Each structure stands twice: as structure tokens, then as C-alpha cells.
Amino acid sequence: MRTRPPDLAQARPGAVFSKMLPMKVVVYSHDADTRAEMKLAIGRRPAPDAPEAEIVEVATAPALFRLLDAGGADVMVLDGESQPAGGMGVCRQAKDEIYNCPPALLIIARADDRWLATWSRADAVVSHPIDPVALARELAGLMRSRAAAIAAQ
């Protein structure tokens, strides 16, 4: 009787993802300091078993949508308090308008805003002030999901 070969992803967690090309992670905020906090929390790779992050900074909604239209993002990290277009509205619009929209991590100001994050169709949520461990954990989960979806195509 022949046995089935072990699944590589199950045999060595992260083996498949760590060999992938870097993922383009878009950080969106009008505030350069907030973008710097996001980048610091993400680092080069948010988790050992996640793909490397190639960070692309965006300060305006029109620039974000040009990037998304061109297919230049794998995952988004959006500041819910960004101005004049907040991350919640931008997320909702992206999910409505962009075919195969990348997963979005939304950073909200108040825990009570989680219902708005649900309305915006964010895939993950963390709160201000930015907790680097929480942001990296949530982003790594989105990156793994996105990598698995890409690999399945």
C-alpha cells in the first residue's frame, strides 16, 4: 500500500511562504508619523513564516486607488483616522470597486469603532495606539491567507 507524500506546508510550517517573492504591503495614512509607526511594526517580515514585506507608502486616497487599479498591492494597512479620506471609507470603496481587492488591516482609534470596521469590510482590525506585536500578528495572518490564495491559482 502506498502512502500519500506529506503536505509540505503541514510538514514544515512557513516553508512555502518563506520562499515566496516579497509581498507589496501598502500603508495608507495622511500622517507621515503614523506611516512610520506602521512600517516599524511591520519590519522586513511581520512573522518568520510570512512572506517578506515590500512596503509602499501612500498618503492620499487617489494615489491608493491608482496603485490598486494597477494591481500594485498584495495587502493594505489603512489608518482609520486618515484625512480627508479615512481608512474605513477607503476600505469600503476599495472592496466595492477593486476586482480581487487585497485584504485590508484597519487601524481604528476607539474599540467602539469595530462595528464601523465591519461595515468597511476590513479583514482585520487593530486599535490606536499602534501595538507593533498586534499589527504584525494580524498582518502576517492576512499575508499568509493571500499567499495561499495566490499559490492556489
C-alpha positions in Angstrom: 0.0 0.0 0.0 1.4 3.4 -1.0 1.2 6.3 1.4 0.5 9.8 0.4 3.5 12.1 0.5 3.3 14.7 3.3 2.0 18.1 2.5 4.9 20.5 2.5 3.0 23.3 4.3 1.9 20.9 7.1 5.4 19.2 7.4 7.3 22.5 7.8 5.1 25.5 8.7 6.0 28.5 6.7 8.2 26.6 4.2 6.0 27.5 1.3 5.5 31.2 2.3 9.1 31.9 3.2 10.2 31.0 -0.4 7.7 33.3 -2.0 8.5 36.6 -3.5 8.1 39.6 -1.2 4.5 40.9 -0.9 3.7 44.5 -1.6 2.2 45.9 1.6 0.6 49.3 1.2 0.5 51.6 4.3 -2.1 54.4 3.9 -2.2 57.5 6.1 -2.0 61.2 5.6 0.3 61.4 8.6 3.9 60.5 7.9 4.5 59.7 11.6 1.7 57.1 11.5 3.1 55.6 8.3 6.5 55.4 10.0 4.9 53.6 13.0 3.2 51.2 10.7 6.4 50.5 8.8 8.3 49.9 12.1 5.7 47.5 13.3 5.7 45.5 10.0 9.5 45.4 9.7 11.1 43.3 7.0 8.9 40.3 7.7 6.0 40.5 10.2 6.4 36.8 11.2 9.0 34.2 10.5 6.5 32.1 8.5 5.1 35.0 6.5 6.5 36.4 3.2 8.8 39.4 3.3 7.1 42.8 3.1 7.9 45.3 0.5 6.3 48.4 1.9 4.7 51.0 -0.3 3.7 54.3 1.4 0.6 56.2 0.3 -0.6 59.4 1.7 -3.8 60.1 -0.4 -6.8 58.1 -1.4 -6.4 58.9 -5.2 -2.8 57.6 -5.0 -4.0 54.5 -3.2 -6.7 53.8 -5.9 -4.2 54.3 -8.7 -2.0 51.8 -7.1 -4.8 49.3 -6.5 -6.1 49.8 -10.1 -2.6 48.9 -11.4 -2.5 45.7 -9.2 0.3 47.1 -7.1 -0.7 45.8 -3.7 -1.0 42.4 -2.1 -2.2 43.6 1.4 -3.3 47.0 2.7 -2.8 48.6 6.2 -5.2 51.6 6.4 -5.3 54.3 9.0 -8.9 54.8 10.0 -8.2 58.3 11.1 -6.6 59.4 7.9 -7.8 62.7 6.5 -9.6 63.8 4.4 -10.5 60.3 3.3 -10.5 58.0 6.3 -9.3 54.4 6.1 -12.8 53.0 6.8 -14.4 54.7 3.8 -11.4 54.0 1.7 -11.6 50.3 2.6 -15.3 50.1 1.8 -14.8 51.8 -1.5 -11.9 49.5 -2.4 -13.8 46.4 -1.5 -16.7 47.6 -3.7 -14.7 48.8 -6.7 -11.5 46.8 -7.0 -11.7 43.3 -8.5 -9.9 40.8 -6.3 -9.2 43.5 -3.7 -6.3 42.8 -1.4 -7.0 42.1 2.2 -7.2 45.1 4.4 -6.0 45.7 8.0 -7.7 48.7 9.5 -6.3 50.7 12.4 -9.1 52.2 14.4 -9.0 54.9 17.1 -11.5 53.5 19.5 -12.6 50.0 20.3 -16.2 51.1 19.9 -15.4 51.6 16.2 -15.2 47.9 15.5 -18.7 47.9 14.1 -17.6 50.5 11.6 -14.6 48.4 10.7 -17.1 45.5 10.0 -19.2 47.9 7.8 -16.0 48.8 5.9 -15.4 45.1 5.2 -11.9 45.2 6.8 -10.3 41.8 7.0 -8.5 42.5 10.3 -8.6 45.3 12.9 -6.2 46.8 15.4 -6.5 49.8 17.6 -4.5 53.0 18.1 -2.1 53.5 19.7 -0.4 51.0 17.4 0.7 47.9 19.2 3.5 46.6 17.0 3.0 42.9 18.1 -0.7 43.0 17.4 -0.3 44.8 14.0 2.5 42.3 12.9 0.4 39.3 14.0 -2.8 40.4 12.2 -0.8 41.4 9.1 1.1 38.1 9.0 -2.2 36.3 9.0 -3.5 38.3 6.1 -0.3 37.8 4.2 -0.4 34.0 4.8 -4.0 33.9 3.5 -3.1 36.0 0.5 -0.1 33.8 -0.3 -2.2 30.7 0.0 -4.8 32.2 -2.4 -2.0 33.1 -4.9 -0.4 29.7 -4.7 -3.8 28.0 -5.3 -4.3 29.9 -8.6 
